[in-house]
């Protein structure tokens, strides 16, 4: 273990506390073995299905039948492992949870056994199917309450109630009247509702959770963290810069901002504080860096695959479009961290605290083939995302097992068992929350579709267009942030993608730009007060106030609130050039935006070569705005780009001369 890895705060919550802290810890060995088998079966059956083993064996299997088995395992595990209340037993399963767990098995296995017959009589709802659908929806709601929080349960319940009473509401909120039996049948069994989200969870979601667990269990996160520290530890504010790089890399593995905060923050936050950053600054840097992992290609978390699936485009197209905005996000954060370090005169780390670059390269090159294979399969070979994720996971197991620290585990059955437990059992555990999150989003999506609520919301947003596209985007952004507060990123995006994105598309916004727009604002809710879940995760590690960390995070992540507006107005920011858009226009738009990131960082932090006053900061902010403006927005945008660049450079030269004169004057006084 390096000295960097040893710098872990004593009272920091662990990954297990965050991911599995809600689960019961059983003393009964038989129950423990049973549940470990159930958890392991979730990824194992998923792998076999994605690889098409049933087709190889000549077994005809509907996707919904596999999903039914997946639902059965997940619901059984939830009611066995997640206590109903804080007062419920934590080491045994009470009788009522046994009943709910068995009911969970029944509603899932019903699909596995009877779906071939159901598919031919979907419109005719039998009594047994009606009862089963009601039980399934109630079980999902109870699972939402147990695994997520009251906010998500309230949101889903409001939508379900709306579906029941939509025909009695006035004005634009009036919806279609649906018979109860058709209503519940549609929500649970129709491919346009919950079933579509279960399908995503059981395929793409499962594969990339497995991919993350493979890399985490076999030391991939340590390699990326050490690489970041070796790269930037020798520079001023190196710990914070390493946090920015490390969190962006690890974020591609975890797919969860909160997990990312705990995983990387437990190392970087104490080091940042020791290096001279305040608790608030250290927590905010980690919160913003970890949130950005959701928008950083090549993986981008599960939500990016949902975007691709929703729009019916290759995932590579989504990842390519997200590349430039992600670079702007992290570049601006990197500049701000550097300026903070300069203002506070934060020195680099000592050589003893920095992992040797040669050591990092010797041990870390093993992770390179994993991402090379993933990128090749996704971007060049055109392999399906789930198959690409499985193949990359297999390469990860082979390559990362060559590490001495990992290879030692293969010398004993106990070590092998521990690795298998970390990979397969922990993947099954993580799938519980992901599945229920997507199921809840599926209920919202189903209600929106069957009642016509999506169309009604579109009418409401259309009425705002009379005030201009900018007004519509601002209102949409606010709605997305509010809906995303306190919810996992996947659920936040899934809901706003149903409620807001279609309205933007119908009003002329490019579909991919519209979905990335709502995706960004659903993501930034992770560090936007008052909820700011990433800031609450960082607070106990930093030993700071979560609300102060939240407001400081907004300052560091300011560009995340700006960039989505830029790529809606200028599609070249998403590398989606129109046929009549010259390549030079795209290059200049991206180039000036990169420069603008530095100037906006100067304006926000109020420091260049010395502290700036309010008027100087406003001036630099205005120049940054000129540079960030896409060329396609206005025929004379190029004039503002040139003016912004020239005036900002002249200002920097003047400030450099004045600051140099001040330093010389101070030096002469000292002598």
C-alpha positions in Angstrom: 0.0 0.0 0.0 1.4 3.4 -1.0 1.4 6.4 1.4 -1.3 8.0 -0.8 -3.6 5.0 -0.1 -2.8 5.1 3.6 -4.3 8.6 3.9 -7.8 7.5 4.5 -10.0 9.3 7.1 -10.8 7.1 10.0 -14.6 7.8 10.3 -15.3 8.0 6.6 -18.2 5.8 5.3 -17.1 2.9 3.2 -18.4 1.6 -0.1 -20.1 -1.2 1.7 -21.9 1.4 4.0 -23.1 3.3 0.9 -24.1 0.4 -1.3 -25.0 -2.3 1.1 -25.6 -0.5 4.4 -29.4 -1.0 4.2 -29.1 -4.8 3.9 -29.6 -7.2 6.7 -26.6 -9.1 8.1 -27.7 -12.7 8.7 -26.3 -15.0 11.4 -28.1 -18.0 10.0 -25.6 -19.7 7.7 -28.2 -21.4 5.5 -30.1 -18.1 4.9 -26.7 -16.4 4.1 -25.8 -19.1 1.6 -29.2 -19.0 0.0 -29.1 -15.2 -0.5 -25.5 -15.3 -1.8 -26.7 -17.9 -4.4 -29.6 -15.6 -5.4 -27.3 -12.5 -5.6 -24.8 -14.5 -7.8 -27.6 -15.9 -10.0 -28.6 -12.3 -11.0 -25.4 -11.6 -13.0 -24.7 -15.2 -14.0 -28.1 -15.7 -15.6 -27.8 -12.2 -17.2 -24.4 -13.1 -18.7 -25.8 -16.3 -20.1 -28.7 -14.5 -21.7 -26.6 -11.7 -23.2 -24.2 -14.3 -24.6 -27.3 -16.0 -26.2 -26.8 -19.4 -24.6 -30.5 -20.2 -25.0 -30.2 -19.7 -28.8 -27.1 -21.9 -29.0 -29.1 -24.6 -27.2 -32.1 -24.1 -29.5 -34.3 -22.9 -26.7 -37.0 -20.4 -27.7 -37.1 -17.7 -25.1 -38.9 -14.3 -25.2 -36.9 -11.4 -23.7 -39.9 -10.9 -21.3 -39.4 -14.4 -19.9 -35.8 -13.7 -19.0 -36.9 -10.4 -17.5 -39.5 -12.3 -15.5 -36.8 -14.5 -13.9 -34.7 -11.4 -13.3 -37.7 -9.6 -11.6 -38.3 -12.7 -9.4 -34.7 -12.8 -8.2 -34.5 -9.1 -7.5 -37.8 -8.8 -5.6 -37.1 -11.9 -3.6 -33.7 -10.6 -2.6 -35.1 -7.1 -1.7 -37.7 -8.4 0.7 -35.4 -10.9 2.2 -32.5 -8.4 2.7 -33.9 -4.9 3.1 -35.7 -4.2 6.4 -39.2 -2.6 6.2 -38.4 0.0 8.9 -35.6 1.0 11.2 -37.1 -1.1 14.0 -37.4 -4.2 11.8 -35.0 -7.1 12.6 -31.6 -6.6 11.0 -30.3 -10.2 11.3 -33.3 -12.4 10.5 -36.3 -12.3 8.1 -39.7 -11.7 9.8 -42.8 -13.6 8.6 -44.3 -10.8 6.6 -41.1 -10.3 4.6 -41.1 -14.1 3.8 -44.6 -13.6 2.4 -43.6 -10.5 0.3 -40.4 -12.3 -1.0 -42.5 -15.3 -2.1 -45.0 -13.0 -3.8 -42.0 -11.3 -5.6 -41.0 -14.7 -6.9 -44.6 -15.4 -8.1 -45.0 -12.2 -10.0 -41.7 -12.7 -11.8 -42.0 -16.4 -12.5 -45.5 -15.9 -13.8 -43.9 -14.0 -16.7 -41.3 -16.6 -17.2 -43.8 -19.4 -17.5 -46.9 -17.8 -19.1 -45.6 -15.0 -21.2 -45.7 -17.0 -24.5 -49.5 -17.3 -24.0 -49.9 -13.7 -22.7 -48.3 -12.2 -25.8 -51.2 -13.4 -27.9 -53.9 -12.1 -25.5 -52.3 -9.0 -24.1 -55.5 -6.9 -24.6 -57.7 -9.4 -22.8 -56.9 -9.1 -19.1 -57.9 -12.2 -17.1 -58.8 -12.1 -13.4 -55.6 -13.8 -12.4 -53.4 -11.4 -14.5 -55.3 -8.4 -13.1 -54.6 -9.5 -9.5 -51.0 -10.4 -10.3 -50.4 -7.0 -11.9 -51.8 -5.1 -8.8 -49.6 -7.2 -6.5 -46.6 -6.5 -8.7 -47.1 -2.7 -8.7 -47.6 -2.7 -4.9 -44.5 -4.8 -4.5 -42.5 -2.3 -6.6 -43.8 0.6 -4.6 -42.8 -1.1 -1.3 -39.4 -1.9 -2.8 -39.1 1.8 -3.8 -39.9 2.8 -0.2 -37.3 0.4 1.2 -34.4 0.8 -1.2 -34.7 4.5 -2.2 -36.4 7.2 -0.2 -39.7 9.0 0.5 -39.1 11.5 -2.3 -39.1 8.9 -5.1 -42.1 7.0 -3.5 -44.1 10.3 -3.4 -43.3 11.1 -7.0 -44.3 7.7 -8.3 -47.4 7.6 -6.2 -48.5 11.0 -7.5 -48.2 9.8 -11.1 -50.0 6.5 -10.3 -52.9 8.5 -8.7 -52.9 10.9 -11.7 -53.4 7.9 -14.0 -56.4 6.8 -12.0 -58.1 10.2 -11.9 -56.7 12.0 -14.9 -60.1 12.0 -16.7 -61.6 14.1 -13.8 -59.0 16.8 -13.9 -59.6 20.2 -15.6 -57.7 21.9 -18.4 -54.4 20.7 -19.8 -54.1 18.1 -17.0 -57.1 16.2 -18.2 -56.1 12.8 -19.4 -57.6 9.7 -21.0 -59.9 7.5 -18.9 -58.6 3.9 -18.7 -60.3 0.9 -17.2 -58.4 -0.2 -14.1 -57.7 -3.7 -15.4 -56.1 -2.3 -18.6 -54.3 0.4 -16.6 -52.4 -2.1 -14.3 -51.9 -4.6 -17.1 -50.2 -1.8 -19.2 -48.0 -0.6 -16.4 -46.6 -4.0 -15.5 -46.6 -6.1 -18.7 -46.6 -3.7 -21.7 -43.2 -3.3 -23.4 -43.8 0.5 -23.4 -43.9 0.8 -19.6 -42.1 -0.9 -16.7 -41.0 -3.8 -18.9 -38.8 -1.6 -21.0 -37.0 -0.3 -18.0 -36.7 -3.8 -16.5 -35.1 -4.8 -19.8 -32.5 -2.1 -19.6 -31.7 -3.0 -16.0 -31.4 -6.7 -16.8 -29.1 -6.3 -19.8 -27.1 -3.0 -20.2 -27.4 -2.0 -16.5 -26.3 -5.4 -15.3 -23.4 -5.7 -17.7 -21.9 -2.3 -16.8 -22.4 -2.8 -13.0 -20.5 -6.1 -13.5 -17.9 -4.3 -15.5 -17.4 -1.8 -12.7 -17.2 -4.5 -10.1 -14.6 -6.4 -12.1 -12.3 -3.3 -12.2 -13.0 -2.3 -8.6 -12.5 -5.8 -7.2 -9.2 -6.4 -9.1 -7.6 -3.0 -8.3 -8.6 -0.9 -11.3 -9.6 2.1 -9.2 -6.3 2.1 -7.3 -4.4 2.1 -10.6 -6.4 5.1 -11.9 -6.1 7.0 -8.6 -2.3 6.4 -8.4 -2.0 7.5 -12.0 -3.8 10.7 -11.3 -1.6 11.4 -8.2 1.6 10.6 -10.1 0.6 12.9 -12.9 -0.4 16.0 -10.9 1.0 15.6 -7.4 4.2 17.5 -8.2 2.2 20.7 -9.2 0.6 23.3 -7.1 -2.7 22.1 -5.8 -1.7 18.7 -7.1 -4.0 16.8 -4.7 -7.1 18.6 -6.0 -6.0 18.2 -9.6 -5.4 14.5 -9.0 -8.9 14.3 -7.6 -10.4 15.9 -10.7 -8.6 13.4 -13.0 -9.0 10.4 -10.8 -12.7 11.0 -10.2 -13.3 11.4 -13.9 -11.6 8.1 -14.6 -13.1 6.1 -11.8 -16.5 7.6 -12.5 -16.4 5.8 -15.8 -16.2 2.6 -13.7 -18.7 3.1 -11.0 -21.5 4.9 -12.9 -22.6 6.3 -9.5 -21.5 9.8 -8.3 -22.1 9.0 -4.6 -20.1 5.8 -4.8 -17.4 7.7 -6.7 -17.2 10.3 -3.9 -16.7 7.6 -1.3 -14.2 5.6 -3.4 -11.9 8.4 -4.5 -12.8 11.0 -1.9 -11.7 8.8 1.1 -8.2 9.2 -0.3 -8.2 12.6 -2.0 -10.2 14.7 0.5 -7.9 14.2 3.5 -4.9 14.8 1.2 -6.4 18.0 -0.1 -7.1 19.2 3.4 -3.5 18.3 4.5 -2.2 20.2 1.4 -4.0 23.4 2.3 -7.5 23.3 1.0 -10.4 23.9 3.4 -12.9 21.3 4.3 -15.5 23.0 2.1 -13.2 23.3 -0.9 -12.0 19.7 -0.6 -15.5 18.3 -0.4 -16.7 20.5 -3.2 -13.9 19.5 -5.6 -14.6 15.8 -5.0 -18.4 16.2 -5.3 -18.1 18.1 -8.7 -15.4 15.8 -10.0 -17.3 12.6 -9.1 -20.6 13.9 -10.6 -18.8 14.6 -13.9 -18.0 10.9 -14.2 -21.5 10.5 -15.5 -20.9 12.7 -18.5 -17.4 11.5 -19.4 -17.1 9.0 -22.3 -16.5 6.2 -23.0 -18.9 4.6 -20.4 -20.9 7.6 -18.9 -23.0 5.4 -16.7 -26.2 3.6 -17.6 -28.1 6.7 -18.4 -26.1 7.3 -21.6 -27.2 3.8 -22.8 -30.8 4.8 -22.1 -30.4 7.9 -24.3 -29.1 5.7 -27.1 -31.9 3.2 -26.7 -34.6 5.9 -26.5 -33.4 7.7 -29.6 -32.6 4.5 -31.5 -29.0 5.6 -32.3 -25.7 3.8 -31.7 -24.2 4.4 -28.2 -21.0 5.6 -30.0 -22.9 8.6 -31.4 -24.1 9.6 -27.9 -20.6 9.2 -26.4 -19.0 11.2 -29.2 -21.6 14.0 -28.8 -20.9 14.1 -25.1 -17.1 14.4 -25.5 -16.6 18.2 -26.0 -19.1 19.2 -23.2 -17.4 16.8 -20.8 -13.9 18.2 -21.7 -15.3 21.8 -21.1 -16.7 20.7 -17.7 -13.5 19.2 -16.5 -11.2 21.8 -18.0 -13.0 24.6 -16.3 -12.9 22.7 -13.0 -9.2 22.1 -13.5 -8.5 25.8 -14.1 -10.5 26.8 -11.0 -8.6 24.4 -8.8 -5.3 25.7 -10.2 -6.3 29.3 -9.5 -7.5 28.5 -6.0 -4.1 26.8 -5.3 -2.3 29.9 -6.7 -4.3 32.3 -4.6 -3.9 30.3 -1.4 -0.2 29.5 -2.2 -0.8 25.8 -2.0 2.4 23.9 -2.6 2.9 20.6 -4.4 3.1 17.3 -2.6 6.4 16.0 -1.3 8.1 13.2 -3.3 7.3 10.7 -0.5 3.6 11.3 -1.0 3.6 10.8 -4.7 3.5 7.3 -6.2 6.5 6.8 -8.5 5.4 7.3 -12.1 7.5 4.3 -13.2 5.8 2.1 -10.6 2.4 3.3 -11.7 3.2 2.6 -15.4 4.6 -0.8 -14.7 1.5 -1.9 -12.7 -1.1 0.3 -14.4 -0.6 -0.6 -18.1 -2.7 -3.7 -17.4 -5.9 -1.6 -17.4 -5.3 -0.1 -20.8 -6.3 -3.2 -22.8 -9.7 -3.2 -21.0 -10.6 0.3 -22.2 -9.0 -0.3 -25.6 -11.2 -3.3 -26.2 -14.3 -1.5 -24.9 -13.8 1.5 -27.1 -12.9 -0.7 -30.1 -16.0 -2.8 -29.8 -18.4 0.2 -29.1 -17.0 2.7 -31.6 -15.4 0.8 -34.4 -16.8 -2.8 -34.4 -20.4 -1.7 -33.7 -20.9 -4.4 -31.1 -24.0 -4.1 -28.9 -23.3 -2.2 -25.6 -24.1 -5.3 -23.5 -21.8 -7.6 -25.4 -19.0 -5.1 -25.5 -19.3 -4.6 -21.8 -19.1 -8.4 -21.2 -16.0 -8.8 -23.5 -14.3 -5.9 -21.8 -15.1 -7.4 -18.4 -13.5 -10.7 -19.5 -10.4 -8.8 -20.7 -10.3 -7.0 -17.3 -10.3 -10.3 -15.4 -7.5 -11.7 -17.5 -5.3 -8.6 -17.5 -5.8 -7.3 -13.9 -5.3 -10.8 -12.5 -1.7 -10.5 -13.6 -1.0 -8.1 -10.8 0.9 -9.7 -7.9 -1.6 -8.4 -5.3 -4.5 -10.1 -7.2 -2.7 -13.2 -8.3 -2.0 -14.1 -4.7 -5.8 -14.6 -4.2 -5.7 -17.4 -6.8 -3.4 -19.5 -4.6 -6.2 -20.6 -2.3 -9.8 -21.4 -2.6 -10.5 -18.8 0.1 -9.0 -16.1 -2.1 -10.8 -17.2 -5.2 -14.1 -17.3 -3.3 -13.5 -13.8 -2.0 -12.9 -12.5 -5.5 -16.0 -14.3 -6.9 -18.0 -12.9 -4.0 -16.8 -9.3 -4.7 -17.6 -9.6 -8.4 -20.8 -11.7 -8.7 -22.5 -11.4 -5.3 -21.7 -7.6 -5.0 -23.0 -7.1 -8.5 -26.2 -8.8 -7.5 -26.5 -6.6 -4.5 -25.9 -3.4 -6.5 -28.6 -4.5 -9.0 -31.3 -4.3 -6.4 -31.4 -0.5 -6.2 -30.6 0.0 -9.9 -33.5 -2.2 -10.9 -36.0 -0.6 -8.6 -34.9 2.9 -9.7 -35.6 2.0 -13.3 -38.8 0.2 -12.4 -40.0 3.4 -10.7 -39.0 5.4 -13.7 -40.9 2.9 -15.9 -44.1 3.5 -13.9 -43.8 7.2 -14.5 -43.1 6.6 -18.2 -46.1 4.3 -18.4 -48.5 6.7 -16.8 -47.2 9.5 -19.0 -47.8 7.5 -22.1 -51.2 5.9 -21.4 -52.8 9.1 -20.1 -51.4 11.6 -22.6 -49.6 13.5 -19.8 -46.5 13.9 -22.0 -48.5 15.6 -24.7 -50.2 17.9 -22.1 -46.8 18.9 -20.6 -45.7 19.6 -24.1 -48.6 22.0 -24.5 -47.6 23.8 -21.3 -44.0 24.1 -22.4 -45.1 25.2 -25.8 -46.9 28.2 -24.3 -43.5 29.3 -23.0 -42.0 29.4 -26.4 -43.7 32.7 -27.1 -41.1 34.2 -24.8 -38.3 32.6 -26.8 -36.3 29.3 -26.8 -34.1 30.6 -24.0 -37.1 31.0 -21.7 -38.2 27.4 -22.5 -34.7 26.0 -21.9 -34.4 27.9 -18.5 -37.8 26.5 -17.3 -36.9 23.0 -18.5 -33.5 23.2 -16.7 -35.2 24.2 -13.5 -37.8 21.4 -13.8 -34.9 18.9 -14.5 -32.9 20.0 -11.4 -36.0 19.8 -9.2 -37.0 16.4 -10.4 -33.4 15.1 -10.1 -32.9 16.2 -6.5 -32.3 13.3 -4.2 -32.7 10.7 -6.9 -30.1 8.5 -8.5 -28.9 9.8 -11.8 -30.5 7.0 -13.8 -33.9 7.7 -12.3 -33.5 11.4 -12.6 -32.7 11.2 -16.3 -35.4 8.6 -17.0 -38.1 10.8 -15.6 -37.0 14.1 -17.3 -36.5 12.2 -20.5 -40.1 11.3 -20.5 -41.5 14.6 -19.2 -39.3 17.3 -20.7 -37.1 16.1 -23.6 -40.0 15.2 -26.0 -41.4 18.8 -25.6 -38.0 20.3 -26.5 -37.8 18.0 -29.6 -41.3 18.8 -30.7 -40.4 22.5 -30.5 -37.4 22.2 -32.9 -34.4 21.2 -30.7 -32.1 18.5 -32.0 -33.2 15.2 -30.3 -29.8 14.3 -29.1 -29.1 17.8 -27.9 -32.5 17.8 -26.1 -31.8 14.5 -24.3 -28.2 15.6 -23.3 -29.6 18.9 -22.1 -32.0 17.3 -19.7 -29.4 14.7 -18.8 -26.9 17.4 -17.8 -29.4 19.2 -15.5 -30.6 15.9 -14.0 -26.9 15.1 -13.2 -26.0 18.5 -11.7 -28.7 18.1 -9.1 -26.2 15.8 -7.4 -24.3 18.8 -6.2 -27.1 21.5 -6.3 -28.5 22.4 -2.9 -30.7 21.8 -1.0 -30.4 18.0 -1.5 -27.0 17.7 -3.2 -26.5 14.0 -2.4 -22.8 14.0 -3.4 -22.1 16.9 -1.0 -23.8 15.0 1.8 -21.6 12.0 1.0 -18.5 14.1 0.9 -19.3 16.1 4.1 -18.4 13.3 6.7 -15.1 12.6 4.9 -14.2 16.3 4.7 -15.8 16.9 8.2 -17.5 19.9 6.7 -21.0 21.4 6.4 -22.8 19.7 3.5 -24.7 22.9 2.6 -21.6 25.0 2.4 -20.0 22.2 0.3 -23.1 22.3 -1.9 -22.9 26.1 -2.6 -19.2 25.9 -3.2 -19.8 23.0 -5.6 -22.2 25.2 -7.6 -19.4 27.7 -7.9 -16.9 25.0 -9.1 -19.5 23.4 -11.4 -20.8 26.7 -12.9 -19.9 25.7 -16.4 -22.2 22.6 -16.1 -25.1 25.0 -15.9 -23.9 26.9 -19.0 -22.7 24.3 -21.5 -26.1 22.6 -22.1 -27.4 25.9 -23.4 -24.4 26.2 -25.7 -24.8 22.9 -27.4 -28.5 23.4 -27.9 -27.8 26.6 -29.8 -24.7 25.3 -31.5 -24.9 21.7 -32.6 -21.2 21.7 -33.6 -20.4 21.5 -29.8 -21.8 18.0 -30.0 -19.8 17.3 -33.1 -23.1 17.1 -35.1 -22.3 19.3 -38.0 -25.0 20.2 -40.4 -24.2 19.6 -44.1 -23.8 23.3 -44.7 -21.6 23.9 -41.6 -17.9 24.3 -42.6 -15.4 22.2 -40.6 -13.6 25.5 -39.7 -16.7 26.7 -37.9 -16.7 23.6 -35.7 -13.0 23.9 -34.9 -13.2 27.6 -34.1 -16.4 27.1 -31.9 -14.7 24.4 -29.9 -11.4 26.3 -29.7 -12.8 29.5 -28.5 -15.0 27.6 -25.9 -11.8 26.0 -24.5 -10.2 29.4 -24.1 -13.4 30.8 -22.7 -13.3 28.1 -20.0 -10.1 29.7 -18.6 -11.5 33.2 -18.6 -14.7 32.1 -16.9 -12.6 30.4 -14.3 -10.7 33.6 -13.7 -14.0 35.5 -13.3 -15.5 33.0 -10.9 -12.4 32.7 -8.7 -11.4 36.4 -8.8 -7.7 35.7 -9.3 -5.3 35.9 -12.2 -1.8 36.9 -11.2 -3.2 38.7 -8.2 -6.7 39.2 -6.7 -9.2 40.9 -9.0 -11.8 43.4 -8.0 -15.5 43.1 -8.9 -15.3 45.2 -12.1 -12.4 43.2 -13.4 -14.2 39.9 -12.7 -17.3 41.1 -14.5 -15.1 42.2 -17.4 -13.5 38.7 -17.6 -16.9 37.1 -17.3 -18.2 39.1 -20.2 -15.1 38.2 -22.4 -15.7 34.5 -21.5 -19.3 34.8 -22.6 -18.1 36.2 -26.0 -15.8 33.3 -26.5 -18.2 30.6 -25.4 -20.8 31.9 -27.9 -21.1 29.3 -30.8 -20.5 30.8 -34.3 -23.7 29.4 -35.6 -25.9 31.3 -33.1 -25.6 34.6 -34.9 -23.9 35.6 -38.1 -21.8 38.1 -36.3 -20.7 35.8 -33.4 -17.2 35.7 -34.9 -16.8 39.4 -34.1 -17.7 38.8 -30.5 -15.3 35.8 -30.4 -12.4 37.9 -31.7 -13.2 40.9 -29.5 -13.4 38.6 -26.4 -10.1 37.0 -27.1 -8.2 40.1 -27.9 -9.5 42.2 -25.0 -9.0 39.3 -22.6 -5.4 38.8 -23.7 -4.7 42.5 -23.4 -6.2 42.5 -19.9 -4.0 39.5 -19.0 -0.8 41.2 -20.2 -1.7 44.4 -18.3 -2.3 42.4 -15.1 0.9 40.4 -15.6 2.9 43.7 -15.8 1.2 45.2 -12.8 1.6 42.1 -10.7 5.2 41.9 -11.7 5.7 45.5 -10.6 4.1 44.7 -7.3 6.3 41.7 -6.7 9.5 43.8 -7.5 8.3 46.5 -5.2 7.6 44.0 -2.4 11.1 42.5 -2.9 12.8 45.8 -2.7 11.0 46.7 0.5 12.0 43.3 2.0 15.6 44.0 1.2 
